[in-house]
């Protein structure tokens, strides 16, 4: 399963981020169901940006294609590791 990793402190600022990611992704998919995968990816990228999550165009396109092919999408959220901590 492909995982889309979000590596920053957003989970501390928004403890409900998983639910928001899921709801926002579903909203973007529903809104763009009649569009091409590329257009749907732009909608998803914009919607995620509205909640402070930034994904590359390539990652958004991969997410759209994965969902449209009936596969699950899982966001993996982890803390950024500060180089001083290593």
HELIX and SHEET records of a PDB file:
HELIX    1   1 UNK A   10  UNK A   13  1                                   4    
HELIX    2   2 UNK A   17  UNK A   31  1                                  15    
HELIX    3   3 UNK A   37  UNK A   50  1                                  14    
HELIX    4   4 UNK A   57  UNK A   68  1                                  12    
HELIX    5   5 UNK A   83  UNK A   85  5                                   3    
SHEET    1   A 2 UNK A   3  UNK A   7  0                                        
SHEET    2   A 2 UNK A  74  UNK A  78  1                                        
END                                                                             
